[in-house]
């Protein structure tokens, strides 16, 4: 996949997760917070504001930091795989 196509896919998936998170805040069926955090993880690889917001959330909720770091590493590995 081309780099531009992959970046577009990352942005699309990130924004879809954020949208599902907002909808999930009002519907009892979806876990809105989880989708919002997932969307922020994905978008933080492309947007500085998402990275900063995620850092504030990690600081305010230190118990979540370990899971955030693990998810961030996985997202970074998917978005920017190492060349072999």
C-alpha positions in Angstrom: 0.0 0.0 0.0 1.3 3.4 -0.8 2.2 5.8 2.0 -0.5 8.3 1.2 -3.1 5.5 1.0 -2.0 4.2 4.4 -2.1 7.6 5.9 -5.6 8.2 4.6 -6.7 4.8 6.0 -5.2 5.7 9.4 -7.0 9.0 9.4 -10.3 7.5 8.3 -10.2 4.7 10.9 -9.2 7.2 13.7 -12.0 9.6 12.9 -14.5 6.7 12.6 -13.5 5.5 16.1 -13.9 9.1 17.4 -17.3 9.4 15.8 -18.4 6.0 17.3 -17.1 7.2 20.6 -19.2 10.3 20.6 -22.3 8.2 19.6 -21.4 5.7 22.3 -21.5 8.4 24.9 -25.2 8.6 24.3 -26.1 5.0 23.5 -25.8 2.3 26.2 -24.8 -0.3 23.6 -21.4 1.2 22.7 -18.6 1.9 25.0 -18.0 5.5 24.0 -14.9 6.1 26.1 -13.1 3.1 24.7 -13.8 4.2 21.1 -12.7 7.7 21.9 -9.4 6.5 23.4 -8.9 4.2 20.5 -9.5 7.0 18.0 -7.1 9.2 19.9 -4.4 6.5 19.9 -4.8 6.2 16.2 -4.9 9.9 15.4 -2.0 10.7 17.8 0.4 9.2 15.2 -0.7 11.9 12.7 -2.0 14.9 14.8 -0.1 16.8 17.5 -3.3 17.9 19.2 -4.4 14.3 19.6 -1.0 13.3 21.1 -1.2 16.2 23.6 -4.7 15.3 24.6 -3.7 11.7 25.1 -0.8 12.8 27.2 -3.1 14.9 29.4 -5.4 11.9 29.8 -2.5 9.7 30.8 -1.3 12.2 33.4 -4.8 12.5 34.9 -5.4 8.7 34.9 -2.1 7.0 35.7 -3.6 3.6 36.0 -4.5 3.7 32.3 -1.0 4.7 31.3 0.3 1.2 30.9 -2.4 0.1 28.5 -2.2 3.4 26.6 1.6 2.9 26.1 1.0 -0.7 24.8 -1.7 0.4 22.5 0.4 3.3 21.2 3.3 1.0 20.5 1.1 -1.3 18.5 -0.5 1.6 16.6 2.9 3.1 15.8 4.2 -0.3 14.6 1.2 -0.7 12.3 1.4 2.8 10.9 5.2 3.0 10.6 6.5 -0.6 10.1 10.3 -1.1 10.2 11.9 -1.8 6.9 13.6 -5.1 6.5 
